[in-house]
Amino acid sequence: MEQQFKCPSSANPTPIENLVRLTLEKHNIQACQNTIFFTPSEIQNKSANLPNRKAPGPDGITNSALKHCGNNKVTIQLTHIYNGCIRNSYFPKSWKNAIMIMIPKPGKNVKLPVNHRPISLLNTMAKVFESLLLDKLKIHTKTRPEQFGFRSNHGTTSQLVKVISDITNNYNRREKTVVALFDIEKAFDKVWHDGHIYKLIKSKIPYQLTNIIKSFLSNRTFQIRIGDKMSTPRKINAASKTALFADDTLVYAFSRTNFYTAKYLQQQIDLMLTWFDDWKVTINSQKTTVIMFSRRSTQDTPRVSIQNHNINWAHSIKYLGIHIDKGLIFARQTRNATQKAKTAAHLLYPVINSKSPINLNARLEIYKTYIRPILAYAAPAWTTNLSNTSWKSLERVQSSILRTITGSEWYVSNQKPSEILLIFQRYKILSKKHLKN
């Protein structure tokens, strides 16, 4: 498990590594003025907005406990602690230990550590401090136009709308679009710490923020908890919470012909691979997907190569939870959404069926909260090109579930007893809402 948090290393320092080392050495001897501090009201607001249902970290203090201690004395003491940390460029050692809960990946060999997703449990006071630091950091940073993850009012739907709209517009103009979806190994776990600090320095982030982030990243540890057993602490050599969309990194190019479209993408990939190599980002070429959106066959089109590995042309890709097929009709996505909705309805059957002791309004709320969002996920991005067959499939699934909930006969319109909008109407509302945002 410890290997999961180690960034790739090279035998001989590269020019980039030497530049990073020299920059950090120079930064360490610079004077630092105390210009950043936190107020009691900032800390009180952060504590009040903590989610209730979160497991505690190593200290056992829950979010709810800290929220209920939001009186003046506790807030003032936390203010002194946080400002003292900033003033001394010191992130407390006890806050840098994480308890890891291992979630096995479906269908994988659970005996191998790489087939588990680690969930970190951190101390509540540390999480509040991190959130306060992030607010200060946002003041001095600019987001890239292609970045949709970790931005206010931006999410997977916005990213999907942009990408799919570009591909669709090119397709309608009879231009070809080729897309490469990179699989970045352990995008959250293997960030190069020194390289990360170097970028903060070059971005002219205030010294206090850079120094406290450097302290935050250094000497971090983790322990694995399985049941009531705890492992010994192990060092984390790389970890970070910043990424565009973690391991969902997509690049695409377009042109009038399949040949030149693939050629332009290959040029872009080669440039990216150089950057990845410089900054110790590892690409899994075996899991990287390439697809051509073209009305013509890709049989005679040269394949794209990544790290001397030729990638076969795919018929569809799964990007941010949405299946995008090369014909842009989203038949596979429709099947996937309907199947997931059926599964959710089956699991919830004991509480949503018409004979359940729960009243009708409550059963309908369960549907709107837990099942309908499955059918409607990222709807503005993929529903504009659906065929009549796909629409009927979506409506049929909703109708079946609503009949289970209301106990209506097959000949009764499910909209009458439930007053639930048709899927088509629901998607129109979501699309209009997305455009307004």
N, C-alpha and C positions, 0 to 999 in steps of 0.2 A: 504493500500500500504506500510505503514511503516513496517509492519510485514514481508514483503518480504525481508527486509535487516537485519533481526535479525537472528544470528546464534543460534542453539539450546543451551539451558542452563540447567545445572543440579542443583538440590537442594543442594547437598553436593559436595565440591571440590574433584575431582578424583586425584589419584597420578600424572597423567600427568599434570593436571591443577596446582597442587602445584609446580611441577618441572618447568613449564613454568613461573609461578609467581616469584619464587626465582631467576631464570636465568635473567629475565627482571630487577628485582631489583638490582642485581649485575651489570648488564650492564649499568644501569643508572648512577652509580657512577664512571665508568671508564673514564680515560682521553682520549681525542680525538685529534689526530694530523691532521692538515689541509693538506692533500696530494692530494685531488681531486679538480680539477677545469676545467672549460670549456674555450675554445679559441673562438675568434670571427669567425674564419673560420668554426668551428664545428656548431655554431649557424646559420651562413649564409647558410650553406649547408642544414641544417634541414628546415629552413624557405623556401628555394628555392624548396624543394621537397614536400611541403605540397600539398595535392590534392585540386583542385579548387572548386569542387562541394560539399562542406560540409557546413551545416548550422552553423551559429555562436553560441557561448555560451551566458551566461548571459550578458557579456560585449558588445555584438553586433559586435565585431571585426571579420571579416571573414578571412579565410585563404588567400584569394586573396589580401586583404588589407595588411596583414603582409608581404606577398611575395613582393608586390610592394614598401614596405617600407624598402627593404633590402639594404639600403645605410649604409655607415660606421657609421654615428652617431647613428642610431637606433640599429645597431648590437652591437656597443660598450656599449650602455645603457643596452641592454638585457644581455650582458656578465656580467656587474657589478651586475645586479639584480640576475641572476642565481647563480653566484659565491657567492654573499652575502647570498643567501638562503642556499647553501651548507655549508658555513662557520658557519652560525648560526643554522643549523639543523632546518630550518623553511620553511615549505611550506605555502605560503600566504593563509590566510583564504578565500579571495575573489575567489581564484582559486579552492576552494574545494566545491563550490556549483554547482550542475548540474541541468539543465532544462530537465525534463523528458517528452518525447512525447510518448503517449500510443498507441501502435499498437494492435488492437484486433486480437485474434487468430481465424482462420476460424472455423465456426460451433460451437462456444462457446457462453455462456451467457455473453454478453458484459457488463452487470451490475456488474459483479464480477471482482475485481481488478486482481485476480490471472489469469484471462483469457485474459490478455493483456501482450504484450512484451514491456518492457520499453526501450526506446532509449535515451541515455544520450547525451546531448549537453553540451560540456565543453568549457571553454575559450581557445582561440587559443594559447596564450602564455603559458598556463598551459600544453597543449598537446605537445608543443615543448620541454618544460622542462622535461616532463615525458619521451619522446623519448630519450633525452640526458641521463637521468638517466638509462634508460634501456640499452643503449650502454655500460655504465660503469659497470652495473651489469653483463652483459654477459661475461665480461672479467674474472670475479671471480666465475662464475658458470659453471657447467657441465650438459649437458643434459643426460637424461637416454636413453638407447638404444631403449626402447619401446615407447619413446615419439616422435610423429610425428607432433603434433600441435605446433604452435608458434616457428617453427625452420626454418631457411633458407634452401631452396631446399627440404623441406619436407612438405607434405600436405596430403590431404585425399586420393589421388590416391596411394601414397607410402604406407600409412597405409593399405589400402584395398588390394593392391598387396601382402603385407606380410601375412596378415591374410588369404586371400583366397588361396594363394599358399600353406600355411601350411595345411589348411583343405583339399585341393585337393590332395596334396601328400599323406596325411594319407589315404584318401579315396581310392586312387589308390593302396595303399599297403594293402587294406582291414582292415585298422585300423579305430577305431571309434573316432570321435572328438565331444566333447560336449562344447557348447559355452553359456556363460551367458552374457547378455548385460544389465548392470545396468542402471537404471534411477536415477541419482543423482539430488535431488531436489535443484533448484536454485544454481547450481554449481558456477556461477559467483557472486552471490549475498550474499551468506551466509558463506563466509570464516571466520574462527576464527582469528581475528586480532592478538591477543597476541600469538597464536600458530604460525602464519605466521612469526612474528618477531623472535620468538624463533628459528625457523628453519634457518633464516638468520644468527643469532648469531652462531649457531652450525655449520653452513657452513663456518664460519670465513670470512664473508663478511666484508669489511672495515667499521669501525664505522661510518664514515661520511655517507656512503650509507645507512646503517641500520637506522641511526637516521633520515635521511631525509625521508626514506620510512615510518618510524613510524609516523613522522609528517604528511606525505601525507595521511595516513590511519585514523588519528585521527580527530574527530569533523567534519566529512564530512556531507553535507546537500544536500537535493534535493527539487525541487519544480515541481509540475505537471502543465503542460500547456495544456489546452484544448481550442482551438480557440484563442481568445484574453484574456482568463481568466487564472489567475495564482494562484495556491494554496499558502498557507503560507509555509515557509521553515520547513522541518522535518529532523530529524537526521538519518543518515545512520549508523547503528551499525555494519554492516559487508559488505565489498565489496572488490573485488580483480580482477585483470586481468590475473592471472596465473592459468593454468589448463592444463592437458594433451590434452584432447579433450572435455573440458567442461563436459557435462552430457553423452557423448558417451564413457563410460568406459566398456571395454570388456575383459573378461578373458576366457581362454579355456584350456581343458585338453584332452589327448588322451590315448587310450589303445587298447588292442586286443578285449576286450569284452565291451558290453554296460554297464554291471554292474560296472566294475572297473573304466570305464571312468567317470561314474556319481559319483562314490565314491570319486575319486581323485578331481573332480571339487568341490564337497561338502566340502572337507577338505580345499581347497584353498579359497572358499567363506567364511568359518567360520573364517579363519585367517584375511581376508579382512574386515569382519564385525567388528572384534575386533578393527582393526586399524581405521575404519570409526567412531566407537563409541568414541575412544580416542580423535580423532581430530575433533569431532563435524560435521561430514559429514553425512547428512541424505539421506537414500536410500528409494525410493518408491518401495516397494516390489510388489505392484499391477501392476506397469508398467515395471517391470523387466522381460526380456524374456530369455527363455532357449530353446536351440534347439540341437538335436542330429544328427550329420551327419554320418549316418550308413546305410549299405545295409540291415540291419535287422530291424524289427519292434521294437518300443519302448514300446509296450503294457505291457510287463512284467518287464520293467526297472523301478527301484524306482525313484520317482521324487525328484528333488533338492528342498531343503527347504531354505527359506530366512526369518528370523525373524518369525519363526513358521508358515510361509505361504508356502504351497506346490505349486510349479510352474508347470503348465501344459506344456507338450512338445509342442513346436510350430512347424509349418510346414515351416515357413520362418521368417527371421528377416530383419529389415531395419537398416543397419549400415552405417553411414556417407552418407546417401542419396542413397544407393544401396540395393535393395531387394535381399537377398541371400536365396534361397530355399534349402531344405534339400537334393535334388538330384543334386545340383550344375549345373543346366542347365539354370538358369537365365531367365526362361520364363516370370515370373512376372516382372522382371526388364525390359525386352524387351517391354512388354505391357505398362509399366509405362512410359518408355522413348518415345515410339511412340505416346502415348496419349498426353504427355506434348508438344511434337513437333507439333502435329496437333493443339493443343490449341494456341500455340504461333503463328503459321502460320495464324490461323483464326483471331487473334487479329491484326496481321500485314497486313492482306489481302488488306486493302485500299491503302497501299503504295508499296506492292510487286507484285500485279497482273500485268499482261502483258499490261493492258490498263492504268496503272498508269503513270502520267507525269514524274516520275523518270526514268532515263535511265536504261538500262539493267544491266550495270556494277554495278551501285549503288544498284539495287535490289538484285543482287547476293551477294554483300558485306553485305547487311542487313541479308540475309540468313546465311552467314558464321559467322556473328558476334552474332546473336541472336537466331537462330534456330538450326544450326548444333551442337553447343556446348552442347545442351540438349541431342542429340543423342549420343554424344561422351564423355559425362562426365565419368571420371574414366574408360575409355574403356580398358586400359591395364590390369585392375583387373578382369573384368568379361566377356570379349568377347571370351576367348580362348575355352570355353566349349559350345558355342552356337550351336544349331541344325540348319540344313538347313532351317527349317521353320522360326526360329527366324531371321536368316540372310535375308531371303526373305522379312519378315515383315519390317525390318529396311530399306532395299533397296527400298521397295514399297512406304514407306512414303516419303523418300527423292525424289523419282521419281515424285510422285504426286505433291509435293511442287514445284519442279523445273519446272514442266509443267505449273503450275500456273504462275510462274515468267516469263518463256520464251514464253508462249503461244503456245508451240509445240503440235502437234497432238499426239495421244496415240501411234502411231506406230513409232514415231521418238525417237531415243535414247536420253535421257535427257543429256547425257554427251557431245554430239556434240555441241549444241548451248551454253551450259553453261560452258563447260570445268571444271565441278566439278567432283572430284574423286568419285568413288563408295565408299559407306560406308566401305566396306571391306578393300579397299585400304587406306582409311583415318585412320582406326583403326591400320593398320600395321605401318603406319608412326608414329602415336602417341606411339605405343608400343616400337618401336625402339628408339624414342626420350627419352622415360622414362628410358630405359635401359642405355642409354648414361649418363643420369644424376645420 
